[in-house]
């Protein structure tokens, strides 16, 4: 019926996304976090940053995030205090960037470039690594890793907005069918909903032949 959620490994992999209620990762003209971040959510993000993740990202996300991190470090950047701290803090964490177009050495500190097949590279990282792995944006990379059955946890923070007119980056386009078993949920600041699942990629609708 379905594939294993993820292969046995010592380095768990989490797809970690923020999302509007109608399935977008961002919206044109809206601020970061849709302007709805609150103290509980920001405190939780700080705690998550202490868990020692290695972040996985693609070339487009690398270009955008490294540029924003540099801008946030400059005086008068226009980012809020919390946005700036989150962006500049990413410099210190280990990052693996999958790209056939970028060239080493990468300028964003603590970034390693992998030019080969991302799925096979992550499969090997899960087999031999000891640090937990998490995606950072990179929607097509998330989709590929999920389809390959490498994802142990699929985590969303749902923001209470519908961005039907301005929404950008539809998250679920091109996804396989996936069964989700809830393993955690939480509400931040009375409005943001964290949902964490163990995913299983399906070969067809429940009850259908494999």
C-alpha positions as a Markdown table, in Angstrom:
| # | Residue | x | y | z |
|---|---|---|---|---|
| 1 | Unk | 0.0 | 0.0 | 0.0 |
| 2 | Unk | 2.6 | 2.5 | 1.0 |
| 3 | Unk | 6.3 | 3.0 | 1.4 |
| 4 | Unk | 8.2 | 3.1 | 4.7 |
| 5 | Unk | 8.2 | 6.6 | 6.2 |
| 6 | Unk | 11.9 | 6.8 | 6.2 |
| 7 | Unk | 14.8 | 4.4 | 6.1 |
| 8 | Unk | 16.4 | 3.3 | 9.4 |
| 9 | Unk | 19.0 | 6.0 | 10.2 |
| 10 | Unk | 20.8 | 7.8 | 13.0 |
| 11 | Unk | 20.0 | 11.2 | 11.6 |
| 12 | Unk | 16.3 | 12.0 | 11.4 |
| 13 | Unk | 15.1 | 14.3 | 8.7 |
| 14 | Unk | 12.3 | 16.8 | 9.2 |
| 15 | Unk | 10.6 | 18.9 | 6.5 |
| 16 | Unk | 9.8 | 22.1 | 8.3 |
| 17 | Unk | 7.5 | 24.7 | 6.6 |
| 18 | Unk | 5.4 | 27.7 | 7.5 |
| 19 | Unk | 2.2 | 28.0 | 5.5 |
| 20 | Unk | -0.9 | 30.1 | 5.0 |
| 21 | Unk | -4.3 | 28.4 | 5.5 |
| 22 | Unk | -4.6 | 28.1 | 1.7 |
| 23 | Unk | -1.2 | 26.5 | 1.2 |
| 24 | Unk | 1.2 | 29.2 | 0.3 |
| 25 | Unk | 4.7 | 29.7 | 1.7 |
| 26 | Unk | 4.7 | 33.5 | 1.2 |
| 27 | Unk | 2.6 | 36.4 | -0.1 |
| 28 | Unk | 3.6 | 39.4 | -2.2 |
| 29 | Unk | 3.7 | 42.6 | -0.2 |
| 30 | Unk | 3.3 | 40.8 | 3.2 |
| 31 | Unk | 6.0 | 41.0 | 5.8 |
| 32 | Unk | 7.9 | 37.9 | 7.1 |
| 33 | Unk | 5.7 | 35.5 | 9.1 |
| 34 | Unk | 2.8 | 37.4 | 7.6 |
| 35 | Unk | 3.3 | 39.9 | 10.4 |
| 36 | Unk | 1.8 | 37.5 | 12.9 |
| 37 | Unk | 4.8 | 36.3 | 14.9 |
| 38 | Unk | 4.3 | 36.5 | 18.6 |
| 39 | Unk | 6.4 | 36.0 | 21.8 |
| 40 | Unk | 5.5 | 32.3 | 22.2 |
| 41 | Unk | 6.3 | 31.5 | 18.6 |
| 42 | Unk | 9.6 | 33.4 | 18.7 |
| 43 | Unk | 10.6 | 31.8 | 21.9 |
| 44 | Unk | 9.9 | 28.4 | 20.5 |
| 45 | Unk | 12.0 | 29.2 | 17.4 |
| 46 | Unk | 14.9 | 30.2 | 19.7 |
| 47 | Unk | 14.6 | 26.8 | 21.5 |
| 48 | Unk | 14.5 | 25.0 | 18.2 |
| 49 | Unk | 17.7 | 26.7 | 17.1 |
| 50 | Unk | 19.5 | 25.1 | 20.1 |
| 51 | Unk | 18.8 | 21.5 | 18.9 |
| 52 | Unk | 21.8 | 21.4 | 16.6 |
| 53 | Unk | 20.1 | 20.9 | 13.2 |
| 54 | Unk | 22.0 | 20.8 | 9.9 |
| 55 | Unk | 19.9 | 22.6 | 7.4 |
| 56 | Unk | 19.3 | 21.4 | 3.9 |
| 57 | Unk | 18.5 | 23.9 | 1.1 |
| 58 | Unk | 18.5 | 24.3 | -2.7 |
| 59 | Unk | 20.2 | 27.0 | -4.8 |
| 60 | Unk | 17.3 | 29.4 | -5.0 |
| 61 | Unk | 16.7 | 29.4 | -1.2 |
| 62 | Unk | 20.4 | 29.8 | -0.7 |
| 63 | Unk | 20.6 | 32.8 | -2.9 |
| 64 | Unk | 17.6 | 34.5 | -1.2 |
| 65 | Unk | 18.4 | 33.6 | 2.4 |
| 66 | Unk | 22.1 | 34.4 | 2.2 |
| 67 | Unk | 21.3 | 37.8 | 0.7 |
| 68 | Unk | 18.7 | 38.5 | 3.3 |
| 69 | Unk | 21.1 | 37.5 | 6.1 |
| 70 | Unk | 23.7 | 39.9 | 4.8 |
| 71 | Unk | 21.1 | 42.7 | 4.5 |
| 72 | Unk | 19.8 | 42.0 | 8.0 |
| 73 | Unk | 23.4 | 42.5 | 9.4 |
| 74 | Unk | 23.6 | 45.9 | 7.9 |
| 75 | Unk | 22.5 | 49.0 | 9.8 |
| 76 | Unk | 19.1 | 50.3 | 8.8 |
| 77 | Unk | 18.2 | 47.1 | 7.0 |
| 78 | Unk | 14.4 | 47.6 | 7.4 |
| 79 | Unk | 13.9 | 44.1 | 9.0 |
| 80 | Unk | 12.2 | 43.9 | 12.3 |
| 81 | Unk | 14.4 | 43.1 | 15.3 |
| 82 | Unk | 13.1 | 39.5 | 15.4 |
| 83 | Unk | 13.4 | 39.0 | 11.6 |
| 84 | Unk | 17.0 | 40.3 | 11.7 |
| 85 | Unk | 18.0 | 38.1 | 14.6 |
| 86 | Unk | 16.6 | 35.0 | 12.9 |
| 87 | Unk | 18.3 | 35.8 | 9.6 |
| 88 | Unk | 21.7 | 36.7 | 11.0 |
| 89 | Unk | 21.6 | 33.7 | 13.3 |
| 90 | Unk | 21.6 | 31.4 | 10.3 |
| 91 | Unk | 25.2 | 32.2 | 9.6 |
| 92 | Unk | 26.4 | 30.1 | 12.6 |
| 93 | Unk | 24.5 | 26.9 | 11.8 |
| 94 | Unk | 25.7 | 24.2 | 9.4 |
| 95 | Unk | 24.0 | 24.3 | 6.0 |
| 96 | Unk | 24.2 | 21.9 | 3.1 |
| 97 | Unk | 23.3 | 23.4 | -0.3 |
| 98 | Unk | 22.3 | 21.2 | -3.2 |
| 99 | Unk | 23.0 | 22.8 | -6.6 |
| 100 | Unk | 24.5 | 22.2 | -10.0 |
| 101 | Unk | 24.8 | 25.9 | -10.8 |
| 102 | Unk | 26.5 | 27.4 | -7.7 |
| 103 | Unk | 30.3 | 27.2 | -7.3 |
| 104 | Unk | 32.4 | 26.5 | -4.3 |
| 105 | Unk | 33.4 | 28.1 | -2.0 |
| 106 | Unk | 30.1 | 29.4 | -0.9 |
| 107 | Unk | 30.2 | 32.9 | 0.7 |
| 108 | Unk | 27.6 | 32.3 | 3.4 |
| 109 | Unk | 29.4 | 31.0 | 6.5 |
| 110 | Unk | 29.1 | 27.3 | 7.4 |
| 111 | Unk | 27.6 | 26.4 | 4.0 |
| 112 | Unk | 28.7 | 23.2 | 2.2 |
| 113 | Unk | 28.0 | 22.7 | -1.5 |
| 114 | Unk | 26.9 | 19.4 | -2.9 |
| 115 | Unk | 26.6 | 19.2 | -6.7 |
| 116 | Unk | 25.5 | 15.6 | -7.0 |
| 117 | Unk | 22.0 | 14.0 | -6.7 |
| 118 | Unk | 20.3 | 15.5 | -3.6 |
| 119 | Unk | 18.3 | 12.4 | -2.8 |
| 120 | Unk | 21.3 | 10.1 | -2.8 |
| 121 | Unk | 23.3 | 12.6 | -0.8 |
| 122 | Unk | 20.7 | 13.0 | 1.9 |
| 123 | Unk | 20.2 | 9.2 | 2.0 |
| 124 | Unk | 23.9 | 8.9 | 2.8 |
| 125 | Unk | 23.8 | 11.7 | 5.3 |
| 126 | Unk | 21.0 | 9.9 | 7.1 |
| 127 | Unk | 22.9 | 6.6 | 7.1 |
| 128 | Unk | 26.2 | 8.0 | 8.4 |
| 129 | Unk | 25.3 | 11.2 | 10.2 |
| 130 | Unk | 24.5 | 11.9 | 13.9 |
| 131 | Unk | 23.0 | 15.4 | 13.7 |
| 132 | Unk | 19.3 | 15.9 | 13.1 |
| 133 | Unk | 18.5 | 17.3 | 9.6 |
| 134 | Unk | 15.9 | 19.9 | 8.7 |
| 135 | Unk | 15.0 | 21.5 | 5.4 |
| 136 | Unk | 15.0 | 25.3 | 5.1 |
| 137 | Unk | 12.5 | 26.5 | 2.6 |
| 138 | Unk | 13.4 | 24.8 | -0.7 |
| 139 | Unk | 10.0 | 23.5 | -1.7 |
| 140 | Unk | 11.2 | 21.3 | -4.6 |
| 141 | Unk | 13.9 | 19.7 | -2.4 |
| 142 | Unk | 11.3 | 19.0 | 0.3 |
| 143 | Unk | 9.0 | 17.4 | -2.3 |
| 144 | Unk | 11.8 | 15.2 | -3.7 |
| 145 | Unk | 12.9 | 14.0 | -0.3 |
| 146 | Unk | 9.4 | 13.2 | 0.8 |
| 147 | Unk | 8.7 | 11.3 | -2.5 |
| 148 | Unk | 11.8 | 9.3 | -1.9 |
| 149 | Unk | 10.6 | 8.2 | 1.5 |
| 150 | Unk | 13.4 | 9.9 | 3.4 |
| 151 | Unk | 11.4 | 12.2 | 5.6 |
| 152 | Unk | 10.8 | 11.2 | 9.3 |
| 153 | Unk | 8.7 | 14.2 | 10.3 |
| 154 | Unk | 6.6 | 16.6 | 8.3 |
| 155 | Unk | 6.0 | 19.8 | 10.4 |
| 156 | Unk | 3.9 | 22.8 | 9.6 |
| 157 | Unk | 3.2 | 26.0 | 11.4 |
| 158 | Unk | -0.1 | 27.3 | 9.9 |
| 159 | Unk | -0.7 | 31.0 | 9.9 |
| 160 | Unk | -4.3 | 32.2 | 10.0 |
| 161 | Unk | -4.4 | 34.0 | 6.7 |
| 162 | Unk | -5.8 | 33.2 | 3.2 |
| 163 | Unk | -3.6 | 34.8 | 0.5 |
| 164 | Unk | -5.7 | 33.9 | -2.5 |
| 165 | Unk | -4.8 | 37.0 | -4.4 |
| 166 | Unk | -1.2 | 37.6 | -3.3 |
| 167 | Unk | 0.0 | 34.1 | -2.3 |
| 168 | Unk | 3.3 | 32.9 | -3.8 |
| 169 | Unk | 5.0 | 29.5 | -3.7 |
| 170 | Unk | 2.3 | 26.9 | -3.6 |
| 171 | Unk | 3.6 | 24.2 | -1.3 |
| 172 | Unk | 1.8 | 21.1 | -2.3 |
| 173 | Unk | 1.9 | 21.2 | -6.1 |
| 174 | Unk | 3.5 | 18.0 | -7.5 |
| 175 | Unk | 3.3 | 16.1 | -4.2 |
| 176 | Unk | 2.5 | 12.4 | -4.1 |
| 177 | Unk | -0.4 | 11.2 | -2.0 |
| 178 | Unk | 0.8 | 11.1 | 1.6 |
| 179 | Unk | -0.8 | 9.6 | 4.8 |
| 180 | Unk | 0.0 | 11.7 | 7.9 |
| 181 | Unk | 0.0 | 10.4 | 11.5 |
| 182 | Unk | -0.1 | 13.3 | 13.9 |
| 183 | Unk | 2.6 | 13.1 | 16.6 |
| 184 | Unk | 2.4 | 16.7 | 18.0 |
| 185 | Unk | 0.3 | 19.8 | 17.9 |
| 186 | Unk | 0.5 | 23.2 | 19.6 |
| 187 | Unk | -1.0 | 26.7 | 19.5 |
| 188 | Unk | 1.3 | 29.7 | 19.7 |
| 189 | Unk | 0.1 | 33.1 | 20.8 |
| 190 | Unk | -3.5 | 32.0 | 20.5 |
| 191 | Unk | -3.4 | 32.0 | 16.7 |
| 192 | Unk | -0.6 | 30.0 | 15.1 |
| 193 | Unk | -1.0 | 26.2 | 14.9 |
| 194 | Unk | 1.9 | 23.8 | 14.9 |
| 195 | Unk | 1.1 | 20.4 | 13.3 |
| 196 | Unk | 3.7 | 17.7 | 13.3 |
| 197 | Unk | 3.2 | 14.4 | 11.5 |
| 198 | Unk | 5.0 | 11.1 | 10.6 |
| 199 | Unk | 4.4 | 10.8 | 6.8 |
| 200 | Unk | 4.0 | 7.7 | 4.7 |
| 201 | Unk | 4.1 | 8.1 | 0.9 |
| 202 | Unk | 1.2 | 6.2 | -0.7 |
| 203 | Unk | 1.1 | 4.4 | -4.0 |
| 204 | Unk | -2.6 | 5.0 | -4.3 |
| 205 | Unk | -5.7 | 5.8 | -2.3 |
| 206 | Unk | -6.2 | 3.9 | 0.9 |
| 207 | Unk | -7.5 | 0.5 | 0.3 |
| 208 | Unk | -6.4 | 0.3 | -3.3 |
| 209 | Unk | -4.0 | -2.3 | -4.7 |
| 210 | Unk | -0.4 | -1.5 | -4.5 |
